[in-house]
Amino acid sequence: MKKIILTMLVALFTAIPSFAATYNAESRVPEIGKLLLTKNGIAITNVQFKVVSDDVDNSDFGTNKTVNVSKAKLSFAGNDNEVAAVVGNELGHLIAGHASKAKVLYSLQSTDTTTATDSDSTGLLSRAAINYRSTKEEKEADAIATNLMANAGYNPLALIVVLTKQTGTTWDAIIGRPANSERAMNVYDYTTYSYPAKVKAGYNCNEYKNFLTYANSVLQLRKENKKLETRNTKTIAKLRKSTVNRIQKFKVRGGKSGWDAVYDLMTVTP
């Protein structure tokens, strides 16, 4: 009996360190975020990275130099590569100017300014900036994130893992399709085209292995349809050219996208 109790105590105390060593994704955000910038030659002073529970709104980055990162998305990150994926996606949206574009378009479409107060206008602009994220824009941000991650020494395939860890639809489960399958496949195609060595090296986890089962079925369909394969290759090549160009211009402008510059011009008081 004493031997059994002693064995149980040893097992208990042996297990305690594993809880103490639990990975804290949120605490890694500032360091990883700054590495993604510096390793890509993006020199912006006084940048802060902040984890937020609410909807992410980075439309004021040009003035407050704060990159807000979703706490909910970080819950799917289990290591530095996966945190880099979450932060890289937010930086991707900033570099592409998606939130600023939404604010510009909203401002141009809003002709009835006589009945809106300043606070109303600010609130509507903020909501416009938060709700801009279409699948197309997410794919662009993912591609930019892939570039940032690869150049900073992180594995861009981690972005696929973070996306597919999330909850999919019931239909996804029925047909064996991973969550965010369209975006995940886009990251896979983009990484294969831009950083083939990363795909060859792979990513050692079950989520990525499960995704490959789905990806291989997509690749087989393309193999059987040359027009589909050619169209996809052209799309990825175009995406590669445009995202590299956006990153370069973001550097030259000192941390502002083209849409940031347009919005600044629109808000200058005559």
C-alpha positions in Angstrom: 0.0 0.0 0.0 2.8 2.4 0.9 4.5 1.6 -2.3 1.4 2.4 -4.3 1.0 5.8 -2.5 4.6 6.6 -3.1 4.3 5.8 -6.8 1.2 8.1 -7.0 3.0 11.0 -5.3 6.0 10.6 -7.6 3.7 10.7 -10.6 1.9 13.7 -9.3 5.0 15.8 -8.6 6.5 14.7 -11.9 3.5 16.1 -13.7 3.6 19.5 -12.0 6.4 21.0 -14.2 4.4 20.3 -17.3 1.7 22.7 -16.1 4.3 25.4 -15.2 5.8 25.1 -18.7 2.5 25.7 -20.5 3.2 27.9 -23.6 1.9 31.5 -23.3 1.2 32.8 -26.7 0.1 36.2 -25.6 3.4 37.0 -23.9 5.4 36.2 -27.1 3.5 38.7 -29.2 5.7 41.8 -28.6 9.0 40.1 -29.3 7.8 38.1 -32.3 6.0 41.1 -33.8 9.1 43.2 -33.7 11.2 40.4 -35.1 8.8 40.2 -38.1 9.4 43.9 -38.8 13.1 44.1 -38.2 14.0 40.9 -40.0 12.1 42.2 -43.1 13.9 45.6 -42.9 10.8 47.5 -41.9 12.1 50.3 -39.7 9.3 51.8 -37.7 10.1 53.4 -34.3 8.0 53.1 -31.2 5.8 50.2 -32.5 3.7 48.5 -29.8 1.9 45.1 -30.0 -1.2 44.8 -28.0 -3.4 41.7 -27.4 -7.1 42.6 -27.5 -10.3 40.7 -26.7 -12.6 42.8 -28.8 -12.7 43.1 -32.6 -9.3 44.0 -34.0 -9.2 47.5 -35.4 -5.7 48.6 -36.7 -7.0 51.5 -38.8 -5.2 54.1 -36.6 -1.8 52.4 -36.8 -0.5 55.4 -38.8 -1.0 57.7 -35.8 -0.8 55.4 -32.7 1.8 52.9 -34.0 0.0 50.1 -32.2 -0.7 46.7 -33.7 -3.7 45.1 -32.1 -3.7 41.2 -32.2 -6.7 39.0 -31.5 -6.7 37.1 -28.3 -9.1 34.6 -29.8 -6.8 33.8 -32.7 -3.8 33.5 -30.4 -5.7 30.7 -28.5 -4.9 28.5 -31.6 -1.2 29.2 -31.4 0.9 26.6 -29.6 4.4 27.8 -30.4 6.4 30.8 -31.8 5.8 29.9 -35.4 2.1 29.9 -34.9 2.2 33.2 -33.0 4.1 34.6 -35.9 1.3 33.5 -38.2 -1.3 35.3 -36.2 0.7 38.5 -35.8 1.9 38.2 -39.5 -1.7 38.2 -40.7 -2.4 41.4 -38.8 0.7 43.0 -40.3 -0.4 41.8 -43.7 -3.6 43.7 -43.4 -1.7 46.8 -42.3 0.8 46.5 -45.2 -2.0 46.0 -47.7 -3.9 49.0 -46.2 -7.2 47.1 -46.0 -8.6 49.0 -43.0 -7.6 52.3 -44.5 -9.1 51.3 -47.8 -12.4 50.6 -46.0 -12.3 54.0 -44.4 -11.6 55.8 -47.7 -14.4 54.0 -49.5 -16.8 54.7 -46.6 -15.9 58.4 -46.6 -16.4 58.6 -50.4 -19.8 56.9 -50.2 -21.1 59.0 -47.2 -22.7 62.0 -48.7 -25.2 62.8 -46.0 -22.9 64.5 -43.4 -25.3 67.1 -42.3 -27.2 64.9 -39.8 -24.2 63.0 -38.4 -22.3 64.2 -35.4 -18.5 63.9 -35.2 -18.9 61.0 -32.7 -21.3 59.2 -35.1 -18.9 59.6 -38.0 -16.0 58.3 -36.0 -17.9 55.3 -34.8 -19.1 54.4 -38.4 -15.6 54.8 -39.7 -14.3 52.5 -37.0 -16.9 49.8 -37.8 -16.1 50.1 -41.5 -12.5 49.5 -40.7 -13.3 46.4 -38.6 -15.7 44.8 -41.1 -13.6 45.1 -44.2 -12.2 41.6 -44.1 -13.3 39.6 -47.2 -11.8 36.2 -48.2 -9.8 38.0 -50.9 -8.3 40.4 -48.5 -7.6 37.6 -46.0 -5.7 35.7 -48.7 -3.7 38.8 -49.5 -2.8 39.3 -45.8 -1.9 35.6 -45.5 0.4 35.9 -48.5 2.1 38.9 -47.0 2.4 37.1 -43.7 4.0 34.1 -45.4 6.7 36.5 -46.8 7.3 38.1 -43.4 7.5 34.8 -41.6 9.8 33.1 -44.1 12.2 36.1 -44.1 12.2 36.2 -40.3 13.1 32.6 -40.0 9.6 31.3 -39.0 7.9 28.4 -40.7 5.0 29.8 -42.9 3.2 26.5 -42.9 2.3 27.3 -39.3 -0.3 29.7 -40.8 -2.1 26.7 -42.3 -2.1 25.0 -38.9 -3.5 28.1 -37.1 -6.3 28.4 -39.7 -7.2 24.7 -39.7 -7.2 24.5 -35.9 -10.2 26.8 -35.9 -13.8 25.5 -35.9 -15.2 24.6 -39.4 -18.8 24.2 -40.5 -20.8 21.0 -40.2 -20.6 20.6 -43.9 -16.8 20.9 -43.7 -16.8 18.0 -41.3 -19.1 15.9 -43.4 -17.0 16.1 -46.6 -13.7 16.0 -44.8 -12.6 19.6 -45.5 -10.6 21.5 -42.9 -11.7 24.8 -41.4 -10.7 27.8 -43.5 -9.8 25.4 -46.3 -9.8 28.0 -49.1 -7.3 30.3 -47.2 -5.2 27.3 -46.0 -4.9 26.0 -49.6 -3.9 29.5 -50.7 -1.1 29.6 -48.2 0.0 26.2 -49.3 0.0 27.2 -52.9 1.8 30.5 -52.2 4.4 28.8 -50.0 5.0 26.1 -52.6 5.5 28.8 -55.3 7.6 31.2 -53.2 9.4 29.0 -50.7 9.4 25.4 -52.0 12.1 24.4 -49.5 9.7 25.2 -46.6 7.0 22.9 -48.0 9.6 20.2 -48.6 10.7 20.4 -45.0 7.1 20.3 -43.8 5.6 20.9 -40.4 5.4 18.2 -37.8 2.0 18.1 -36.3 -1.3 16.3 -36.8 -3.2 19.3 -38.0 -0.8 19.8 -40.9 -0.8 16.1 -41.7 -4.6 16.2 -41.9 -4.5 19.2 -44.1 -2.1 17.5 -46.5 -4.8 14.8 -47.0 -7.2 17.5 -48.2 -4.5 19.4 -50.2 -3.5 16.3 -52.1 -7.0 15.7 -53.2 -7.1 19.3 -54.5 -3.8 18.9 -56.3 -5.1 15.7 -57.9 -8.1 17.5 -59.3 -5.9 20.2 -60.7 -3.6 17.6 -62.3 -6.7 16.2 -64.1 -7.7 19.7 -65.2 -4.8 21.6 -66.8 -6.8 24.8 -67.3 -7.5 24.9 -63.6 -3.9 24.2 -62.7 -2.6 26.9 -65.1 -5.1 29.5 -63.8 -4.1 28.8 -60.2 -0.4 29.2 -61.1 -1.0 32.5 -62.7 -3.1 33.7 -59.7 -0.3 32.8 -57.3 2.4 34.3 -59.4 0.4 37.6 -59.6 -0.1 37.5 -55.8 3.6 37.0 -55.2 4.5 40.0 -57.3 1.9 42.3 -55.7 2.6 41.3 -52.1 6.3 41.8 -52.4 5.7 45.1 -54.0 3.3 46.1 -51.2 5.9 45.3 -48.5 8.6 47.3 -50.4 6.4 50.3 -50.6 5.4 50.0 -47.0 9.1 50.2 -46.1 9.7 53.2 -48.4 6.7 55.1 -46.8 8.0 54.5 -43.3 5.2 52.2 -42.2 2.3 53.4 -44.3 0.3 51.7 -47.1 -0.9 53.5 -50.2 -4.4 53.6 -48.7 -3.0 55.2 -45.6 -1.5 57.9 -47.7 -4.8 58.5 -49.6 -6.7 58.7 -46.3 -4.2 61.2 -44.9 -4.7 63.4 -48.0 -8.5 63.2 -47.6 -8.4 64.3 -44.0 -6.0 67.2 -44.4 -7.7 70.5 -43.4 -7.5 73.0 -46.3 
